[in-house]
Amino acid sequence: MVALAAGVAAAIPTAAGAPPTTSCPVFPADNIWNTDISTLPVHAQSAQWLASMASSTTKLHPDFGGPPYGFPYNVVDNTHGTVSVTFQYASESDPGPYPLGSDTLIESGSDRHALIINRDTCTLYELFGLSGSGSSWTAGSGAIFPLGSDALRPLGWTSADAAGLPIFPGLVRWDEVQAGAIKHAIRFTAQQSDRSFLWPARHQAGTAANTSLPPMGARFRLKATYDISHFSAQAQVILLAMQHYGLILADNGSNWFFSGTEDAAWSDSLLSELKTIPASQFDAIDEASMMISPNSAAARSCGGGVADRMGPGGSPHAGSVPWLWQRGRGLTQRRPSIAAWPRRAMASGSSFQ
């Protein structure tokens, strides 16, 4: 425990840890998932978004633990067999094939996500609503992410998550807590979201066209003034990540539920600690200035100088005006910093829309 506490006190490293039994990056160090956002400004809509998520009366909830709670994940190599998958939403799914079999661990509950990493190719495969056996498999949607790339999914495409983002990079992992640092943003859910999305999200799942609701991709940060010193060293690892890397809204679900791996190592005492964090201690932050290209997750350094924020002709801040998607106009560079996308009707209870 002393060694862990010393690790917490050390400077925050700048790259997410490789998944156990692999040497794979979880996206490049400059990826927005892996970017320290501790000095970014508070978003102009922060108060409204927090109110919509009942932050004044809600505490965080770790949506993971020992089996069957949390996301299991699979690590395979090139010797693992692959299969074709029939998708309900094939037009927004990567065709594969996918390394599935009788050994594939699938998330418990109705969403039935499957997360698979090929350690030889450093490729992440994610599926929603997976079912099947042998050579016959079906899923709602599927997405494939090269872990060494900053590429985003096509604009408007879902993934195995509502925001069109990968799931695995946003999970709280036991191995990272044990190592003493979580160096990436954390996935979380909100009950209602706007019919829009913010970079780096690619898809929306809104319940209403209402800018008082957070859009998919919105990022939230635990306030630096929130005292974490009385928490256990393991809890401090997670809370320090929330102060430096924050939370990314990735799906609709219960307010302030954040995601982690299914692992018997999670202790009840740690999970209980994490349930005491007031949601009111968070701010939404504006990360528009971090974007280099609307079609890439590569991000500027949060500590970049004025030159990093200069637009064409040397105009300060011109480069930070966000790109958004507007029906009939495509990509435009203007404010407000919310991308509108029409909602696709889905059955009630579906985890992506």
C-alpha positions in Angstrom: 0.0 0.0 0.0 2.9 2.4 0.7 4.3 1.8 -2.8 0.8 2.5 -4.3 0.4 5.7 -2.3 3.8 6.9 -3.6 2.7 6.2 -7.1 -0.4 8.3 -6.6 1.7 11.2 -5.4 4.0 11.0 -8.4 3.4 13.0 -11.7 0.6 11.6 -13.8 2.1 9.6 -16.8 0.9 10.4 -20.3 -0.1 7.1 -21.8 -2.8 4.6 -20.9 -1.4 1.3 -19.7 -1.2 -1.7 -22.0 -3.9 -4.4 -21.3 -2.5 -7.3 -19.3 -0.8 -10.0 -21.3 -0.3 -7.6 -24.2 2.2 -4.9 -25.3 -0.5 -3.0 -27.1 -1.1 0.8 -26.6 -4.6 1.8 -25.8 -4.5 4.4 -28.5 -1.5 6.8 -29.0 -0.4 9.1 -26.2 -1.8 12.1 -28.0 -5.3 10.6 -28.3 -8.0 12.7 -26.6 -8.9 9.7 -24.4 -5.3 9.9 -23.0 -5.0 13.7 -22.8 -4.8 15.5 -19.5 -7.6 18.1 -19.4 -7.0 19.4 -15.9 -6.4 23.0 -17.1 -9.2 23.3 -19.7 -12.0 25.9 -19.1 -15.4 25.1 -17.8 -18.0 24.7 -20.5 -20.6 27.4 -20.9 -23.4 24.8 -20.5 -21.9 23.1 -17.5 -24.5 24.2 -14.9 -27.4 23.2 -17.2 -25.9 19.8 -18.0 -25.2 19.1 -14.3 -28.8 20.1 -13.4 -30.2 17.8 -16.0 -28.3 14.9 -14.4 -29.5 15.7 -10.9 -26.0 16.3 -9.8 -27.0 18.2 -6.6 -28.7 15.1 -5.2 -26.7 12.3 -6.8 -23.4 10.5 -6.0 -21.2 8.6 -8.4 -21.9 4.9 -8.8 -19.1 2.5 -9.9 -21.0 0.2 -12.4 -18.5 -2.6 -12.0 -17.2 -5.1 -9.4 -16.8 -8.9 -9.1 -18.7 -11.1 -11.6 -21.3 -10.5 -13.0 -20.8 -6.7 -12.6 -18.8 -4.7 -15.1 -17.3 -5.4 -18.5 -15.4 -8.6 -19.1 -12.8 -8.5 -21.9 -11.0 -11.1 -23.9 -7.4 -11.2 -25.1 -6.7 -13.5 -28.1 -4.0 -13.9 -30.7 -3.8 -14.7 -34.4 -4.4 -18.4 -33.8 -8.0 -17.7 -32.6 -10.7 -18.5 -35.1 -12.7 -15.8 -36.7 -16.4 -15.7 -37.8 -18.7 -13.5 -39.7 -21.4 -11.7 -37.8 -24.9 -10.7 -39.0 -25.6 -7.1 -37.7 -29.0 -5.5 -37.1 -27.4 -2.2 -38.0 -25.0 -3.4 -40.7 -24.7 0.0 -42.4 -22.9 1.4 -39.3 -21.0 -1.7 -38.4 -17.6 -2.9 -39.4 -18.0 -6.2 -41.3 -15.2 -8.1 -39.6 -14.6 -11.1 -39.3 -14.5 -11.1 -35.5 -12.5 -13.5 -33.2 -15.5 -15.1 -31.5 -16.0 -18.6 -30.1 -17.3 -20.6 -27.2 -14.5 -19.0 -25.0 -15.8 -15.4 -25.6 -16.8 -13.6 -22.4 -19.9 -11.6 -22.9 -21.3 -8.8 -20.6 -24.1 -10.0 -18.3 -27.5 -8.3 -18.7 -29.5 -7.2 -21.7 -26.7 -5.2 -23.5 -24.5 -8.3 -24.0 -21.3 -6.4 -25.1 -18.3 -8.3 -26.1 -14.8 -6.7 -26.0 -11.9 -8.5 -27.6 -8.3 -7.5 -28.1 -6.0 -9.3 -30.5 -2.6 -9.0 -28.8 -0.7 -9.9 -32.1 -2.3 -7.1 -34.2 -3.2 -4.8 -31.4 -6.8 -4.6 -32.7 -9.8 -4.0 -30.5 -13.1 -5.6 -31.5 -16.4 -4.5 -29.8 -19.9 -5.8 -30.3 -23.3 -4.9 -28.8 -26.1 -7.4 -28.4 -24.0 -10.4 -29.2 -25.5 -13.8 -29.4 -24.6 -17.0 -31.2 -22.4 -20.1 -31.3 -20.3 -22.0 -33.7 -20.3 -20.2 -37.1 -23.6 -18.4 -36.5 -23.4 -15.1 -34.7 -25.6 -12.0 -34.6 -25.3 -8.6 -33.0 -26.8 -5.2 -33.0 -23.6 -3.5 -34.1 -19.9 -4.0 -34.2 -16.8 -1.8 -34.4 -13.1 -2.5 -35.0 -10.4 -0.1 -33.6 -6.7 -0.3 -34.5 -5.2 0.5 -31.1 -2.2 2.3 -32.6 -4.4 4.7 -34.5 -6.2 8.0 -33.7 -8.8 7.5 -36.5 -12.4 8.0 -35.6 -15.4 6.2 -37.0 -17.3 7.7 -39.9 -19.3 10.7 -39.0 -22.8 9.7 -37.8 -21.8 6.0 -37.1 -22.6 4.2 -33.9 -20.2 1.7 -32.4 -21.0 -0.8 -29.6 -21.7 2.4 -27.6 -24.2 5.2 -28.3 -21.6 7.8 -28.8 -19.8 5.9 -31.6 -16.7 5.6 -29.3 -14.8 2.6 -28.1 -15.7 1.2 -24.7 -12.5 -0.5 -23.5 -10.3 2.7 -23.4 -12.8 4.2 -20.9 -12.9 1.4 -18.4 -11.5 1.6 -14.9 -9.2 -1.4 -14.7 -7.9 -3.2 -11.7 -4.4 -3.6 -13.2 -4.1 0.2 -13.6 -5.3 0.9 -10.0 -2.6 -1.6 -8.8 0.0 0.1 -11.0 -0.8 3.4 -9.3 -2.2 5.5 -12.2 -5.1 5.6 -14.6 -4.0 7.7 -17.5 -7.2 8.0 -19.6 -10.7 9.3 -19.4 -13.5 7.2 -17.9 -16.7 6.2 -19.6 -20.0 7.1 -17.9 -23.8 7.4 -18.6 -26.6 9.9 -18.2 -30.3 9.2 -18.3 -31.1 11.9 -20.9 -28.9 13.4 -23.6 -29.3 16.0 -26.3 -29.9 15.0 -29.9 -26.3 16.0 -30.7 -22.7 15.0 -30.2 -19.4 16.7 -29.4 -16.0 15.7 -30.8 -14.7 13.0 -30.4 -18.1 11.4 -30.3 -19.6 10.3 -33.7 -23.2 9.6 -32.9 -26.1 10.7 -30.8 -28.8 9.0 -28.8 -30.8 11.9 -27.6 -34.2 11.8 -25.9 -34.9 15.4 -26.9 -33.5 18.3 -28.9 -32.6 20.3 -25.8 -29.3 22.1 -25.3 -29.8 21.9 -21.5 -29.1 18.2 -21.8 -25.5 17.0 -22.3 -24.6 15.7 -25.8 -22.8 12.5 -26.4 -19.0 13.1 -26.0 -19.4 15.7 -23.3 -16.5 15.6 -20.9 -16.7 16.2 -17.1 -13.9 16.8 -14.6 -13.8 16.3 -10.9 -12.9 19.7 -9.3 -9.3 20.2 -8.2 -10.6 21.7 -5.0 -12.3 18.4 -4.0 -10.2 16.9 -1.2 -9.3 13.3 -2.0 -6.6 13.0 0.7 -8.9 11.0 3.1 -9.7 8.3 0.6 -7.7 5.0 0.3 -4.7 5.0 -2.0 -6.7 2.8 -4.4 -9.6 5.2 -4.5 -7.2 8.1 -4.9 -5.9 6.6 -8.1 -9.4 6.7 -9.6 -10.2 10.1 -8.3 -7.0 11.6 -9.5 -7.8 10.3 -13.0 -11.2 12.0 -12.7 -9.4 15.3 -11.9 -6.8 15.0 -14.7 -8.6 13.0 -17.4 -12.3 13.2 -16.5 -15.4 11.4 -17.6 -16.8 11.1 -21.1 -20.5 10.7 -21.7 -20.8 7.6 -23.9 -24.2 6.1 -23.5 -27.6 6.6 -22.0 -28.2 4.9 -18.6 -28.4 5.8 -15.0 -27.0 9.2 -14.1 -23.4 9.2 -13.0 -22.8 5.5 -13.4 -19.1 5.1 -14.5 -17.7 1.9 -16.1 -15.0 -0.6 -15.2 -13.9 -4.1 -15.8 -15.5 -7.2 -14.3 -12.9 -8.4 -11.9 -13.1 -10.4 -8.6 -10.3 -8.3 -7.3 -12.5 -5.2 -6.8 -13.2 -4.9 -3.0 -16.5 -3.9 -1.5 -14.8 -1.3 0.6 -13.2 0.4 -2.5 -16.5 0.4 -4.3 -18.3 1.8 -1.2 -15.8 4.7 -1.1 -16.4 5.5 -4.7 -20.2 5.7 -4.0 -19.6 8.7 -1.7 -18.4 11.2 -4.4 -21.0 13.9 -5.0 -21.7 14.5 -8.6 -22.0 18.2 -7.7 -18.2 18.2 -7.5 -17.8 17.9 -11.3 -17.8 20.5 -14.0 -18.3 20.0 -17.7 -15.3 21.2 -19.5 -14.8 22.7 -23.0 -12.2 20.6 -25.0 -12.9 22.2 -28.4 -9.4 23.8 -28.4 -7.8 20.4 -28.2 -9.1 19.2 -31.6 -6.6 19.2 -34.4 -8.9 17.6 -37.0 -12.6 16.8 -36.7 -12.0 13.3 -38.1 -9.1 12.4 -35.8 -8.9 11.7 -32.0 -5.4 13.2 -31.9 -5.4 16.1 -29.5 -3.2 19.1 -28.7 -1.4 19.1 -25.4 -3.4 20.8 -22.7 -0.2 22.7 -21.8 0.3 24.0 -25.3 1.4 27.6 -25.8 -0.4 30.5 -27.5 1.0 29.3 -30.9 -1.0 26.1 -30.5 -4.2 28.1 -30.3 -3.5 30.5 -33.2 -5.7 30.3 -36.3 -4.9 31.2 -39.9 -3.2 34.6 -40.1 -2.2 34.4 -36.4 -5.6 35.1 -35.0 -5.8 34.0 -31.4 -8.3 31.2 -30.6 -9.5 30.9 -34.2 -8.2 27.4 -34.3 -10.3 26.4 -31.3 -13.7 27.1 -32.9 -15.3 23.6 -33.0 -16.4 21.6 -36.0 -20.0 20.4 -35.9 -22.3 18.3 -38.1 -25.4 20.0 -39.4 -28.0 18.3 -41.6 -27.9 19.7 -45.1 -24.6 21.6 -44.5 -22.2 18.9 -43.5 -19.1 19.9 -41.5 -19.0 23.6 -40.6 -16.8 25.6 -38.4 -18.9 27.8 -36.2 -20.5 28.0 -32.8 -22.4 26.6 -30.9 -20.0 23.7 -30.2 -22.7 21.0 -30.4 -23.2 18.7 -33.4 -26.7 18.0 -34.4 -27.7 14.6 -35.7 -31.2 13.2 -36.1 -32.2 10.4 -33.7 -32.7 7.0 -35.2 -35.8 5.3 -33.7 -34.9 2.3 -31.6 -36.7 -0.2 -29.4 -37.1 0.9 -25.8 -34.2 -0.1 -23.6 -31.6 -0.3 -26.4 -28.1 0.9 -25.5 -27.5 2.7 -28.8 -29.6 4.8 -31.1 
